[in-house]
Amino acid sequence: MSLTISINDEARSWIEKKGGFLTVKTLKAAGCCGGGPIELATDFGKPEDVNFFEEITLDNLTIFVQKGIPTKDNQLTLKLSGIGFFKHITALGISRF
């Protein structure tokens, strides 16, 4: 089943301003005993090795999503978070259970 990406206008505009490419990948948070939870991280630009990513084109944007990310209903949501210099794209939709 194909991955669907939802993106709001603010996030779309911000990604366009940053070059039109976004990478979504997993980031394992540190934990004390059994490891930490897996979170999603975003970076502007293309990944170093595109073979590990699914390439999704949305109008004039290209989103690279790491293969194998467990998602709820095969959907990710991208939104703009933060203010001023601290703005960033947040990816939501990871399936935890």
N, CA, C and O atoms as CSV, one atom per row, in Angstrom:
chain,resi,resn,atom,element,x,y,z
A,1,MET,N,N,0.838,-1.180,0.000
A,1,MET,CA,C,0.000,0.000,0.000
A,1,MET,C,C,0.883,1.245,0.000
A,1,MET,O,O,1.890,1.293,0.707
A,2,SER,N,N,0.519,2.222,-0.769
A,2,SER,CA,C,1.311,3.429,-0.943
A,2,SER,C,C,1.157,4.391,0.233
A,2,SER,O,O,0.084,4.504,0.825
A,3,LEU,N,N,2.235,5.073,0.552
A,3,LEU,CA,C,2.249,6.041,1.642
A,3,LEU,C,C,1.631,7.348,1.168
A,3,LEU,O,O,1.942,7.834,0.081
A,4,THR,N,N,0.747,7.915,1.996
A,4,THR,CA,C,0.115,9.193,1.712
A,4,THR,C,C,0.712,10.246,2.626
A,4,THR,O,O,0.909,10.002,3.816
A,5,ILE,N,N,1.000,11.415,2.076
A,5,ILE,CA,C,1.543,12.508,2.876
A,5,ILE,C,C,0.570,13.667,2.849
A,5,ILE,O,O,0.159,14.127,1.783
A,6,SER,N,N,0.200,14.142,4.049
A,6,SER,CA,C,-0.619,15.342,4.189
A,6,SER,C,C,0.310,16.475,4.606
A,6,SER,O,O,1.171,16.298,5.467
A,7,ILE,N,N,0.132,17.629,3.995
A,7,ILE,CA,C,1.007,18.757,4.294
A,7,ILE,C,C,0.187,20.038,4.258
A,7,ILE,O,O,-0.595,20.253,3.333
A,8,ASN,N,N,0.367,20.894,5.269
A,8,ASN,CA,C,-0.387,22.141,5.269
A,8,ASN,C,C,0.354,23.196,4.441
A,8,ASN,O,O,1.515,23.010,4.076
A,9,ASP,N,N,-0.329,24.297,4.153
A,9,ASP,CA,C,0.235,25.327,3.279
A,9,ASP,C,C,1.501,25.958,3.849
A,9,ASP,O,O,2.432,26.260,3.102
A,10,GLU,N,N,1.546,26.161,5.171
A,10,GLU,CA,C,2.734,26.757,5.797
A,10,GLU,C,C,3.956,25.861,5.604
A,10,GLU,O,O,5.033,26.341,5.248
A,11,ALA,N,N,3.786,24.567,5.839
A,11,ALA,CA,C,4.895,23.623,5.679
A,11,ALA,C,C,5.324,23.546,4.217
A,11,ALA,O,O,6.519,23.517,3.920
A,12,ARG,N,N,4.367,23.512,3.318
A,12,ARG,CA,C,4.666,23.452,1.877
A,12,ARG,C,C,5.508,24.666,1.468
A,12,ARG,O,O,6.516,24.525,0.776
A,13,SER,N,N,5.094,25.835,1.892
A,13,SER,CA,C,5.809,27.063,1.561
A,13,SER,C,C,7.224,27.072,2.141
A,13,SER,O,O,8.165,27.501,1.473
A,14,TRP,N,N,7.376,26.602,3.369
A,14,TRP,CA,C,8.684,26.579,4.034
A,14,TRP,C,C,9.640,25.613,3.316
A,14,TRP,O,O,10.814,25.929,3.123
A,15,ILE,N,N,9.142,24.457,2.930
A,15,ILE,CA,C,9.979,23.489,2.211
A,15,ILE,C,C,10.394,24.059,0.854
A,15,ILE,O,O,11.540,23.892,0.436
A,16,GLU,N,N,9.471,24.730,0.169
A,16,GLU,CA,C,9.805,25.361,-1.110
A,16,GLU,C,C,10.926,26.380,-0.931
A,16,GLU,O,O,11.858,26.428,-1.734
A,17,LYS,N,N,10.840,27.192,0.118
A,17,LYS,CA,C,11.866,28.209,0.387
A,17,LYS,C,C,13.224,27.584,0.692
A,17,LYS,O,O,14.262,28.201,0.456
A,18,LYS,N,N,13.216,26.365,1.215
A,18,LYS,CA,C,14.462,25.680,1.576
A,18,LYS,C,C,14.991,24.786,0.453
A,18,LYS,O,O,15.923,24.011,0.668
A,19,GLY,N,N,14.409,24.888,-0.733
A,19,GLY,CA,C,14.939,24.149,-1.878
A,19,GLY,C,C,14.029,23.090,-2.463
A,19,GLY,O,O,14.320,22.561,-3.536
A,20,GLY,N,N,12.921,22.759,-1.784
A,20,GLY,CA,C,11.947,21.826,-2.346
A,20,GLY,C,C,12.168,20.357,-2.047
A,20,GLY,O,O,11.400,19.511,-2.507
A,21,PHE,N,N,13.211,20.034,-1.280
A,21,PHE,CA,C,13.485,18.641,-0.921
A,21,PHE,C,C,13.451,18.488,0.596
A,21,PHE,O,O,13.973,19.331,1.326
A,22,LEU,N,N,12.826,17.396,1.067
A,22,LEU,CA,C,12.770,17.107,2.500
A,22,LEU,C,C,12.992,15.615,2.704
A,22,LEU,O,O,12.469,14.792,1.952
A,23,THR,N,N,13.767,15.273,3.721
A,23,THR,CA,C,14.006,13.880,4.089
A,23,THR,C,C,13.358,13.609,5.435
A,23,THR,O,O,13.549,14.368,6.385
A,24,VAL,N,N,12.587,12.522,5.519
A,24,VAL,CA,C,11.967,12.078,6.773
A,24,VAL,C,C,12.607,10.747,7.137
A,24,VAL,O,O,12.595,9.807,6.343
A,25,LYS,N,N,13.164,10.671,8.338
A,25,LYS,CA,C,13.847,9.451,8.772
A,25,LYS,C,C,13.591,9.202,10.248
A,25,LYS,O,O,13.088,10.069,10.963
A,26,THR,N,N,13.946,8.004,10.691
A,26,THR,CA,C,13.758,7.672,12.101
A,26,THR,C,C,14.948,8.145,12.913
A,26,THR,O,O,16.073,8.254,12.425
A,27,LEU,N,N,14.650,8.420,14.173
A,27,LEU,CA,C,15.655,8.828,15.135
A,27,LEU,C,C,15.327,8.099,16.421
A,27,LEU,O,O,14.245,8.278,16.980
A,28,LYS,N,N,16.244,7.284,16.892
A,28,LYS,CA,C,15.994,6.540,18.124
A,28,LYS,C,C,16.422,7.404,19.303
A,28,LYS,O,O,17.597,7.745,19.445
A,29,ALA,N,N,15.457,7.751,20.144
A,29,ALA,CA,C,15.738,8.568,21.322
A,29,ALA,C,C,16.425,7.716,22.380
A,29,ALA,O,O,16.171,6.515,22.483
A,30,ALA,N,N,17.280,8.332,23.151
A,30,ALA,CA,C,17.999,7.613,24.207
A,30,ALA,C,C,17.042,7.221,25.322
A,30,ALA,O,O,16.133,7.975,25.670
A,31,GLY,N,N,17.256,6.044,25.872
A,31,GLY,CA,C,16.466,5.560,26.992
A,31,GLY,C,C,17.386,4.907,27.998
A,31,GLY,O,O,18.549,4.638,27.698
A,32,CYS,N,N,16.881,4.654,29.178
A,32,CYS,CA,C,17.769,4.134,30.217
A,32,CYS,C,C,17.893,2.613,30.188
A,32,CYS,O,O,19.011,2.098,30.230
A,33,CYS,N,N,16.811,1.895,30.120
A,33,CYS,CA,C,16.885,0.438,30.291
A,33,CYS,C,C,16.659,-0.338,29.001
A,33,CYS,O,O,17.511,-1.133,28.603
A,34,GLY,N,N,15.558,-0.127,28.362
A,34,GLY,CA,C,15.214,-0.920,27.187
A,34,GLY,C,C,15.324,-0.141,25.905
A,34,GLY,O,O,14.692,-0.497,24.910
A,35,GLY,N,N,16.105,0.907,25.902
A,35,GLY,CA,C,16.166,1.746,24.714
A,35,GLY,C,C,15.037,2.750,24.748
A,35,GLY,O,O,14.139,2.654,25.585
A,36,GLY,N,N,15.074,3.681,23.877
A,36,GLY,CA,C,14.060,4.722,23.855
A,36,GLY,C,C,13.098,4.549,22.708
A,36,GLY,O,O,13.228,3.628,21.903
A,37,PRO,N,N,12.130,5.444,22.640
A,37,PRO,CA,C,11.146,5.378,21.559
A,37,PRO,C,C,11.761,5.822,20.235
A,37,PRO,O,O,12.774,6.520,20.205
A,38,ILE,N,N,11.139,5.410,19.164
A,38,ILE,CA,C,11.562,5.846,17.837
A,38,ILE,C,C,10.737,7.075,17.478
A,38,ILE,O,O,9.509,7.059,17.567
A,39,GLU,N,N,11.417,8.129,17.076
A,39,GLU,CA,C,10.775,9.374,16.672
A,39,GLU,C,C,11.103,9.642,15.210
A,39,GLU,O,O,11.973,8.993,14.629
A,40,LEU,N,N,10.405,10.596,14.626
A,40,LEU,CA,C,10.679,10.986,13.252
A,40,LEU,C,C,11.445,12.302,13.242
A,40,LEU,O,O,11.134,13.220,14.001
A,41,ALA,N,N,12.436,12.382,12.386
A,41,ALA,CA,C,13.228,13.597,12.218
A,41,ALA,C,C,13.147,14.017,10.753
A,41,ALA,O,O,12.986,13.181,9.864
A,42,THR,N,N,13.259,15.316,10.517
A,42,THR,CA,C,13.248,15.826,9.148
A,42,THR,C,C,14.503,16.650,8.891
A,42,THR,O,O,15.012,17.332,9.781
A,43,ASP,N,N,14.984,16.576,7.673
A,43,ASP,CA,C,16.127,17.375,7.219
A,43,ASP,C,C,15.798,17.919,5.841
A,43,ASP,O,O,15.199,17.223,5.021
A,44,PHE,N,N,16.186,19.155,5.584
A,44,PHE,CA,C,16.018,19.696,4.243
A,44,PHE,C,C,17.081,19.095,3.340
A,44,PHE,O,O,18.223,18.900,3.757
A,45,GLY,N,N,16.704,18.805,2.112
A,45,GLY,CA,C,17.633,18.236,1.151
A,45,GLY,C,C,17.387,16.761,0.919
A,45,GLY,O,O,16.478,16.163,1.495
A,46,LYS,N,N,18.219,16.188,0.060
A,46,LYS,CA,C,18.137,14.766,-0.281
A,46,LYS,C,C,18.996,13.960,0.689
A,46,LYS,O,O,19.994,14.464,1.203
A,47,PRO,N,N,18.608,12.702,0.941
A,47,PRO,CA,C,19.452,11.844,1.789
A,47,PRO,C,C,20.726,11.446,1.038
A,47,PRO,O,O,20.783,11.506,-0.190
A,48,GLU,N,N,21.732,11.044,1.791
A,48,GLU,CA,C,23.000,10.627,1.177
A,48,GLU,C,C,22.818,9.411,0.271
A,48,GLU,O,O,23.400,9.352,-0.812
A,49,ASP,N,N,22.016,8.445,0.705
A,49,ASP,CA,C,21.772,7.236,-0.090
A,49,ASP,C,C,20.270,7.088,-0.307
A,49,ASP,O,O,19.554,6.624,0.581
A,50,VAL,N,N,19.799,7.477,-1.474
A,50,VAL,CA,C,18.365,7.459,-1.760
A,50,VAL,C,C,17.789,6.049,-1.854
A,50,VAL,O,O,16.568,5.893,-1.873
A,51,ASN,N,N,18.630,5.022,-1.913
A,51,ASN,CA,C,18.143,3.643,-2.002
A,51,ASN,C,C,17.392,3.200,-0.752
A,51,ASN,O,O,16.612,2.249,-0.807
A,52,PHE,N,N,17.613,3.873,0.370
A,52,PHE,CA,C,16.943,3.526,1.619
A,52,PHE,C,C,15.661,4.330,1.834
A,52,PHE,O,O,15.062,4.270,2.908
A,53,PHE,N,N,15.243,5.076,0.822
A,53,PHE,CA,C,14.116,5.986,0.965
A,53,PHE,C,C,13.119,5.818,-0.167
A,53,PHE,O,O,13.481,5.486,-1.296
A,54,GLU,N,N,11.853,6.056,0.161
A,54,GLU,CA,C,10.798,6.119,-0.846
A,54,GLU,C,C,10.701,7.573,-1.284
A,54,GLU,O,O,10.592,8.464,-0.442
A,55,GLU,N,N,10.737,7.822,-2.572
A,55,GLU,CA,C,10.665,9.186,-3.098
A,55,GLU,C,C,9.227,9.504,-3.480
A,55,GLU,O,O,8.624,8.812,-4.300
A,56,ILE,N,N,8.684,10.555,-2.879
A,56,ILE,CA,C,7.297,10.948,-3.125
A,56,ILE,C,C,7.290,12.384,-3.641
A,56,ILE,O,O,7.862,13.279,-3.019
A,57,THR,N,N,6.640,12.594,-4.778
A,57,THR,CA,C,6.550,13.931,-5.359
A,57,THR,C,C,5.167,14.502,-5.074
A,57,THR,O,O,4.146,13.876,-5.361
A,58,LEU,N,N,5.155,15.705,-4.503
A,58,LEU,CA,C,3.918,16.440,-4.238
A,58,LEU,C,C,4.035,17.782,-4.945
A,58,LEU,O,O,4.724,18.680,-4.462
A,59,ASP,N,N,3.374,17.924,-6.073
A,59,ASP,CA,C,3.481,19.139,-6.880
A,59,ASP,C,C,4.955,19.424,-7.165
A,59,ASP,O,O,5.599,18.652,-7.875
A,60,ASN,N,N,5.499,20.513,-6.630
A,60,ASN,CA,C,6.893,20.854,-6.899
A,60,ASN,C,C,7.822,20.488,-5.739
A,60,ASN,O,O,8.954,20.969,-5.686
A,61,LEU,N,N,7.364,19.648,-4.811
A,61,LEU,CA,C,8.180,19.191,-3.686
A,61,LEU,C,C,8.557,17.729,-3.881
A,61,LEU,O,O,7.808,16.960,-4.484
A,62,THR,N,N,9.720,17.353,-3.368
A,62,THR,CA,C,10.122,15.952,-3.349
A,62,THR,C,C,10.414,15.580,-1.905
A,62,THR,O,O,11.282,16.170,-1.262
A,63,ILE,N,N,9.675,14.589,-1.402
A,63,ILE,CA,C,9.813,14.126,-0.025
A,63,ILE,C,C,10.423,12.728,-0.068
A,63,ILE,O,O,9.911,11.841,-0.751
A,64,PHE,N,N,11.515,12.538,0.662
A,64,PHE,CA,C,12.163,11.230,0.781
A,64,PHE,C,C,11.816,10.673,2.155
A,64,PHE,O,O,12.158,11.271,3.175
A,65,VAL,N,N,11.139,9.530,2.182
A,65,VAL,CA,C,10.717,8.911,3.441
A,65,VAL,C,C,11.472,7.596,3.603
A,65,VAL,O,O,11.450,6.738,2.720
A,66,GLN,N,N,12.133,7.453,4.732
A,66,GLN,CA,C,12.894,6.230,5.007
A,66,GLN,C,C,11.986,5.019,4.867
A,66,GLN,O,O,10.878,5.005,5.404
A,67,LYS,N,N,12.446,4.012,4.156
A,67,LYS,CA,C,11.659,2.793,3.968
A,67,LYS,C,C,11.512,2.058,5.296
A,67,LYS,O,O,12.437,2.029,6.108
A,68,GLY,N,N,10.339,1.466,5.505
A,68,GLY,CA,C,10.105,0.641,6.682
A,68,GLY,C,C,9.597,1.381,7.903
A,68,GLY,O,O,9.467,0.776,8.967
A,69,ILE,N,N,9.306,2.669,7.789
A,69,ILE,CA,C,8.759,3.399,8.936
A,69,ILE,C,C,7.337,2.903,9.175
A,69,ILE,O,O,6.509,2.947,8.265
A,70,PRO,N,N,7.043,2.430,10.391
A,70,PRO,CA,C,5.678,1.989,10.688
A,70,PRO,C,C,4.761,3.204,10.860
A,70,PRO,O,O,4.976,4.026,11.751
A,71,THR,N,N,3.749,3.311,10.013
A,71,THR,CA,C,2.847,4.459,10.077
A,71,THR,C,C,1.421,4.017,10.359
A,71,THR,O,O,1.039,2.878,10.092
A,72,LYS,N,N,0.649,4.938,10.901
A,72,LYS,CA,C,-0.777,4.696,11.116
A,72,LYS,C,C,-1.484,4.887,9.781
A,72,LYS,O,O,-1.394,5.955,9.175
A,73,ASP,N,N,-2.174,3.876,9.330
A,73,ASP,CA,C,-2.966,3.944,8.098
A,73,ASP,C,C,-2.152,4.410,6.889
A,73,ASP,O,O,-2.697,5.050,5.990
A,74,ASN,N,N,-0.851,4.095,6.858
A,74,ASN,CA,C,0.021,4.474,5.738
A,74,ASN,C,C,-0.015,5.965,5.431
A,74,ASN,O,O,-0.008,6.372,4.270
A,75,GLN,N,N,-0.055,6.780,6.497
A,75,GLN,CA,C,-0.122,8.224,6.303
A,75,GLN,C,C,0.849,8.956,7.219
A,75,GLN,O,O,0.981,8.617,8.395
A,76,LEU,N,N,1.525,9.959,6.675
A,76,LEU,CA,C,2.358,10.878,7.442
A,76,LEU,C,C,1.806,12.283,7.264
A,76,LEU,O,O,1.295,12.628,6.198
A,77,THR,N,N,1.913,13.090,8.310
A,77,THR,CA,C,1.501,14.482,8.259
A,77,THR,C,C,2.725,15.354,8.497
A,77,THR,O,O,3.473,15.140,9.451
A,78,LEU,N,N,2.923,16.331,7.633
A,78,LEU,CA,C,4.020,17.278,7.781
A,78,LEU,C,C,3.440,18.637,8.118
A,78,LEU,O,O,2.502,19.103,7.470
A,79,LYS,N,N,4.012,19.279,9.150
A,79,LYS,CA,C,3.534,20.610,9.519
A,79,LYS,C,C,4.708,21.462,9.961
A,79,LYS,O,O,5.750,20.953,10.370
A,80,LEU,N,N,4.517,22.771,9.870
A,80,LEU,CA,C,5.533,23.719,10.298
A,80,LEU,C,C,5.347,23.973,11.784
A,80,LEU,O,O,4.242,24.269,12.238
A,81,SER,N,N,6.438,23.856,12.544
A,81,SER,CA,C,6.406,24.070,13.993
A,81,SER,C,C,7.455,25.110,14.364
A,81,SER,O,O,8.367,25.392,13.586
A,82,GLY,N,N,7.319,25.673,15.555
A,82,GLY,CA,C,8.305,26.624,16.055
A,82,GLY,C,C,8.050,28.039,15.559
A,82,GLY,O,O,7.132,28.289,14.779
A,83,ILE,N,N,8.891,28.962,16.034
A,83,ILE,CA,C,8.760,30.364,15.645
A,83,ILE,C,C,10.132,30.926,15.273
A,83,ILE,O,O,11.169,30.451,15.735
A,84,GLY,N,N,10.102,31.944,14.431
A,84,GLY,CA,C,11.332,32.641,14.071
A,84,GLY,C,C,12.429,31.717,13.574
A,84,GLY,O,O,12.216,30.882,12.694
A,85,PHE,N,N,13.606,31.885,14.156
A,85,PHE,CA,C,14.782,31.109,13.783
A,85,PHE,C,C,14.617,29.623,14.101
A,85,PHE,O,O,15.328,28.789,13.541
A,86,PHE,N,N,13.693,29.290,14.986
A,86,PHE,CA,C,13.511,27.910,15.441
A,86,PHE,C,C,12.435,27.150,14.669
A,86,PHE,O,O,12.005,26.085,15.111
A,87,LYS,N,N,11.993,27.671,13.532
A,87,LYS,CA,C,11.003,26.962,12.721
A,87,LYS,C,C,11.608,25.678,12.174
A,87,LYS,O,O,12.785,25.625,11.816
A,88,HIS,N,N,10.774,24.646,12.119
A,88,HIS,CA,C,11.201,23.362,11.572
A,88,HIS,C,C,9.970,22.584,11.115
A,88,HIS,O,O,8.843,22.908,11.490
A,89,ILE,N,N,10.199,21.569,10.312
A,89,ILE,CA,C,9.110,20.711,9.843
A,89,ILE,C,C,8.999,19.517,10.782
A,89,ILE,O,O,9.985,18.830,11.050
A,90,THR,N,N,7.796,19.280,11.274
A,90,THR,CA,C,7.511,18.143,12.141
A,90,THR,C,C,6.769,17.085,11.328
A,90,THR,O,O,5.832,17.397,10.592
A,91,ALA,N,N,7.194,15.841,11.467
A,91,ALA,CA,C,6.526,14.712,10.808
A,91,ALA,C,C,5.784,13.912,11.869
A,91,ALA,O,O,6.364,13.523,12.883
A,92,LEU,N,N,4.508,13.671,11.633
A,92,LEU,CA,C,3.654,12.936,12.568
A,92,LEU,C,C,3.045,11.734,11.860
A,92,LEU,O,O,2.862,11.747,10.643
A,93,GLY,N,N,2.735,10.700,12.625
A,93,GLY,CA,C,2.029,9.555,12.058
A,93,GLY,C,C,2.680,8.219,12.306
A,93,GLY,O,O,2.219,7.205,11.783
A,94,ILE,N,N,3.749,8.189,13.095
A,94,ILE,CA,C,4.409,6.921,13.378
A,94,ILE,C,C,3.483,6.045,14.223
A,94,ILE,O,O,2.842,6.530,15.156
A,95,SER,N,N,3.419,4.777,13.898
A,95,SER,CA,C,2.610,3.823,14.656
A,95,SER,C,C,3.439,3.294,15.814
A,95,SER,O,O,4.540,2.782,15.610
A,96,ARG,N,N,2.928,3.413,17.001
A,96,ARG,CA,C,3.693,3.033,18.182
A,96,ARG,C,C,3.365,1.627,18.675
A,96,ARG,O,O,4.161,1.029,19.400
A,97,PHE,N,N,2.221,1.098,18.299
A,97,PHE,CA,C,1.842,-0.235,18.797
A,97,PHE,C,C,1.225,-1.059,17.692
A,97,PHE,O,O,0.844,-2.207,17.918
